Amino acid sequence: MREIFFVTGNYHKFKEISSIFRDSLRSIKIKRVKLRKVEIQSDSLEKIAQFAAEWIINHTNFREPFIIEDAGLFIDELRGFPGPYSHYVYKTIGINGILELMRTSENRNALFKSAIAFWDGNKIVVFSGQVEGTISLEPRGTFGFGFDPIFIPQNTNKTFAEMKMQEKNLYSHRAKATKKLIEYIASNLFLPESTDSTG
């Protein structure tokens, strides 16, 4: 295996994940592919990613190794909303809608979570990552995408949108899930020397 396809229409996600692979496992090239996929409604990102991967295997002829990633912003004050519905909420009420819902909230704690389902040609394995943080009072920054302008990861004073991609990858939920995937691939599918331990 020398290529893994990332099933996504989101170029920003593709850039983040492929960058981590370049830094940590250069023997694998990540390629983006658009395939029809079906998602279930669930409170679990892991179940959503797993089902989407299973649907592709069972309903298409695509058999190359691939990954699917699902992510969500879980806000304490809103009882975990928007969570797995983050993409829909971003398209409908957007960043300003979330800030309006939290206009009088003192508790601004939140989690960004990511789940990656990996089909290696034989089985599906799911990897998760999360980062704690807070919701800013206003949008800040011009990098990133989605809710990045209002999420401040723990131990920083910047929103994700104020960080360039390499800095965001030091903290992000997506980076943490991707690094678990890379560790799995390096341990199970490749010799140890094929990894770059400096990444």
N, C-alpha and C positions, 0 to 999 in steps of 0.2 A: 504494500500500500504506500503510494507516494502522493496521493491527492485525496482530499476530503472536500466534499461539496457542502456549502452552507446554503440551505434552503431558506431564502429570505428575499423580501423586496426592499429591505431597509439597508441602504448602502452604508449608513453610519455604523450600524452594528457589524457589518462585514469588515469595515476598515479596522474597528477596534479589535475584533477577534483575530483577523489575519495578521495584524501587527504583533500581537502576543505570540502567535505561532512563529513569526519570523525571528523574534527575540529568543525564544525558548526551545523551539523544535524545528530547525531549519530544513530538515529532511522531508517535512510535510508541507505541501502547498495547499492553501485554502482557495477554493474557487466558488464563486457565487452562482447559484442557479435558481431560477424561478419555476416553481412547480405548484400546481393546485394542491392545497391542503385544507383539511377540515379541522376546526377546533371545537372542543366541547366547552360548555360552561361549567366551571369548577372553581372552588376557592383555592385549589392547589395548582401552582405553576408547573410542578413536576408532572401531574396527571395530564395537564393540557399538552405539554411538550411530548410526553410519551404517546398519547393518543394520536397526535398529529403525525408522529413518526410511523406509528403502526398503520395509519390510514394510507400513507404514501406507499408503504411496502405492500399493502393488500389491494390497493386500487390503481396503482400505476406500474409501469414496466421499468421504473428507475431502480437500479440495483447497485449503483456505486455507493461507497461509504459516504454518509452524509450526517450533518447535524442540523437540529432545529433548536432555536432559542426562544424562550418566552420570558418576559420581564414585567415587573410591576412595582409601583410605588405604594407602600402601605403606611398610612398616616394614623398615628395613635388616636388623635382627637376625633377622627372620622371613622373609628372602629375598623381600621384596615382598608377603608376606601381610599383610592379607587382599586388598589390591588390588581387582580388579574384582568380587570376591565380598564386598565390605564390607557391603552391605545384608543379605545372608544371614547373615554372621558376626555382625553386630550383633543380628539377631533371635534367633540361637541362643545364642552364648556371651556376647555383649554386651561392654560396656566392661570389666567385671571379669574376663572371660575373657581378653581381650587383656593386661590388666595382669598376670594370673597367668602367662601364657606368657612375660612379660618380667620376671618377679620378680627374677631374678638377672642380668639383662642390663645391661652397662655401656654398650653402644652403643644409644642411644635415638633415633638419627636416623631421620627419616621424611619422606615426601612426601605431600602431599594433591594429587590430580590431578583435573581436570575436563575433559570433552569435550562440546562442544555441536554437534549436527548441526542445520543450518538448511536447510529447504526453502523456497525463495523462490517457488515456483510453477513453476519450470523445472528447477532443479538443486539438488543437495544440496552444501553446503559445511560442513566440520567445523573447529571452532576448539578449541584446547587451552590449558589454563592449569595451572600448578602452583606450589606454595609449599613451600619447605623448612622443616623444623622439627624438634621433638623430642617424644617421648612423656613426659608427666608421670608422676610416681610415684603419683599418685592423682587421681581425678576432681576438677575444680575448676570452679565456675561454674554458673549456672542458665539462661543464654541458649543459643541455638543448638539443635542437634539432633545425633543420631547420635554420632559419635566426637569431637565438638567439645570435650567436657570433658577430654579427655586430649591434645589436640594444641596445642602451643605454637609459633606461627609464628616464624620467624627474626627477630631484632632486636626481639623483645618478651619480656616476662616473664609474659604472660597466655595462658591457653588461649583458644581461640575462644569457649568458653562463658562466659568472663569478659568478653567484649566484646559491646556492643550491636551491632545489625546494621550501622550506619553505620561503626563502627570495624572490624568484621570485613571489610567490603567494601574496606577499604584494603589488606588483605593476602591475601585468600582466593584460592584456585585458581579458584573459580567466578566471582569478580569479574574475574579476569584473562582468562578465556575469554570472558566476556560483553563485556568492553571491546573485545576483538578482533572479535567479532561486530558491535558497534556501529560500529567503524571501517570494517568491510567494507560495512555497509549505507549509511553516510554517503558513502562513496567511490563506490559502485557503483549505488545506487538513489535517492539524494537529492542535492539541491544542498548545497554545504558550509554554507550559512547555516542549515540546518535542525538543526545540532548546537549543543550548548552547550559551549563549550570550557572552561568553569569546572568541569565535572563530573569 
